[in-house]
Amino acid sequence: MIDARPGRLRRVVALLGVHYDEMLEYRAELVLWMLSGSLPLILMGVWMQTAASRPMALQPIDFARYFIVLWLVRQATAVWVIYNFEAAVVEGRLSQRLLQPIDPGWHDFTEHVAERLARLPFLVALVGLFALLYPEAVWLPRPAALATGLALTAGAFMTRFAVQYTLAMVAFWSERASALQQLWFLFYIFLSGLMAPLTLFPPSVRTFAELTPFPYLVYMPTAAFLDSPAFPVDVGRAALVLTGWFVCFAVLNRWLWRRGLRRYSGMGA
């Protein structure tokens, strides 16, 4: 999807440093972006209240742990490359990056990674606040569960980046490529486990959801961290599915990039 040939590492590290310094200049904006993704925290309160008022398969403490971890996973896997790329193509700013000795995709990728690093202190502070509000829900995951969760979260981010960067290639043919992201998000919000744990879904709906990439982007990494019978997860299958979707979209991305780039040059943008 992006050029990873030897000799580019120093350029990538330099880009990462530049974008990290840039992100530090917008700390207040980072906090606002974090708070704008607070839907899981709202749903946590709703589901905890529901579980406390009627018999359910999950207890309030299960919902508290699930949604705080899900919120952290979403913070680590947020992607907005389609909006950046669409603006770069429409405004002609992509031309400047094409002159540089590195694939333009690295700019967006390192920007995303730098943003994760810059928001890390705020995440720690908010997790500390959660621990004060719900001390009974605090637990320490086993080292194996922590490593598995981190690996699946990294895979989810890479896959989501590949998907959205591929959808962004439509910007070569349309000025509203971001509309595809809005359509994608409709399925994402209902099938990923964002609204409720997949264990609460009817079996037929869960089976259908697992045929799509959405649960593997949110629910599976979350369940891996929790390492609980209440949230079953097949780690091997999750890793295999994430890898498969990433490879498919990476290949499609390169094909669309080559075709779109010829069109972009022809437009004289």
Residue, then its C-alpha position, 0 to 999 in steps of 0.5 A: m500500500i505504501d512504499a516500505r523498501p529499505g532506505r526509506l526508514r530514515r525518511v519515515v522516522a523524520l516524517l514521524g518526528v515532524h508530525y509529532d511536533e505538529m500534533l503537540e501544537y494542537r493538544a487542546e484539539l486532540v482532547l476535543w477529538m478524544l471527547s468527540g469519540s465518547l459514544p462508548l462511554i455514554l453507552m457504558g452508562v446505559w448498559m450498566q443501568t440496564a444490567a442493574s435493573r433486569p437479569m442479563a447475561l452480562q453484569p454491570i461490571d462486565f459492561a464497564r470493562y468492555f466499554i472502557v477498553l472498547w473506547l481505548v481501542r477506538q482511540a488507537t484505531a481512529v483513521w481520517v486519511i480519506y478526508n486528508f487525501e480527498a482535500a489533497v487531490v481536489e486542491g492540487r496539493l498532492s502534486q507537491r508530495l509526488l515530487q518528494p522521494i517517498d510515497p505520499g501514503w507515508h505522510d498520512f500514515t506517520e501523521h496517524v501514528a504521531e497523533r496516537l503518541a501525542r494523545l497517549p498522556f490524555l488517555v492515561a489521565l482519563v483511564g485514571l478518572f475511570a478508575l476513580l469512578y468505577p474502582e470495582a471495574v479495575w483489573l490487570p490483564r494477564p501479560a499474554a492477554l495484553a500482548t494479544g490485545l495490542a497485536l490485534t489493535a495494531g492489526a485493526f488500525m493497519t486494516r482500517f487504514a488500508v480500507q479507508y486509504t483505498l476508499a480515498m482513491v475514489a477522489f481521483w474520479s469524484e470530489r466526494a470520496s468521503a461519502l463512501q466513508q459515511l456509508w462504511f461508518l453506518f455498517y461499522i457502528f452497528l456490526s463492530g460491537l460498538m453499540a453492544p457486545l457481540t455476545l448480545f447479538p442474535p446468533s444469525v446477526r452475529t454470524f453475519a457480522e463475523l463475515t464482515p471486517f467490522p467486528y475484527l476492527v473493534y470487538m475482537p481486540t477488545a475481547a482479547f484484552l478482557d480475556s473473559p469467558a463473557f467475551p469469547v474470541d478466537v484470536g487465531r481467526a481474528a488475526l487471519v481475517l485482519t491479515g486477509w482484509f489488509v492484503c486485499f485492500a492493500v493490493l486494491n489500493r495499489w491498483l487504484w493508485r496507479r490508475g488514478l495517478r494517470r488520471y490525476s496527471g491528465m487533469g493537470a491538477 
